[in-house]
């Protein structure tokens, strides 16, 4: 069992005193912050090259918008860094209810695109509630688990957590957004593990999840009941059985992505010579397949730089789980970092054919304001947890 920084001193007045601004700055994980800044910078570089010829006469259209999103996200990161995580724990119920209602509101006033209804338009900004819901989902369910720390690994508590988590997961899945629903489930599994759920119970839940997947993918369609959209079924079929892939669009997207990654070779083809990107052979090269576009333009060297920055951020983020001041903070850190790892693996993997195409954006790189701001907010929460956990250890 992990020993958290504040576990031996819970209840002491010194551990409950708020940190001053100077104390937070002294206790920050500056290496994690540098890694996040590096990812944002490389992401802007990737977007600049991938979208240079996307809008005729305005090569900087998308990168300028992305810079605005990064600036807003930076402000949110700073604010989140100075907010004590106990605030989220205290208000986990309103956070959970508000998140669920906002995701459900998409079905009433949402903006449909590419066969899905995931966005709400505010005129000047179109945001995706499920992206912000990734962080809110973790903050809320961690509060439920932390409030039942004594029996966190019991069957009753686990079933209650699953029941609560199923609400936003089902709502996101119905949009339909299978990729984001999987991110929610991955974060939930990580929080259950850190919350004390036994390996046997996790294995049993995994077996049930496998049976449900079999029912959704094979048993249901065999009797005429389809839980997935046709394009979702095609994506999974093309990944599991490439030789049986009958969907031309899905097969085309995957083939063009793999060609783009391979054609970059060592140093890349450069922005102007990247035919897969510039001639639109590679679809969604600013969003879903931005890694493939970046690899084509900057080759193995550029891709290695990007992945090294992700590795740095993940390494520092994983350390926060053991440095966390209390049980709640540790669960939140675990949910955030495992969800981040899952998104990186799936997005990068799908561009090379080692993961199914799901539409999950590449964190801090893909074009999109919701993803950028939500991920920077999550990094701010991690920095806040680290600063307070380190200060608690110093006092101890």
HURASUL-V790596 format. One line per field, one symbol per residue. phi: phi as a letter, one per 40 degrees, with the letter a starting at -180 (. if undefined). A space follows every 50 residues. Layout:
BEGIN
phi=???
END
This chain:
BEGIN
phi=.cbcdbccbdgccccbccccdccccccccccccccccccccccccccdcc bdbcbcgacbdcccccccccccccccdcccccccdcccccbccdcccccc cccccdccbcbcafgbbbbbcbgcabbbdccccdccdccccccccccbcc bcccccccccccccccccccccccccaccccccdccccccccccchcccc cccccccccccccccccbcddcbgbbcbcdccccccccccbdcbcbcccc ccdcccccccccccfcbgcgccbccdcccgcccfcbbcbccccccccbgc ccccccccccccccccccccdccdcacdccccccccccccdccccccccc cbgbaccbgcccdgbdcicccccccccccccccccccccccccccc
END
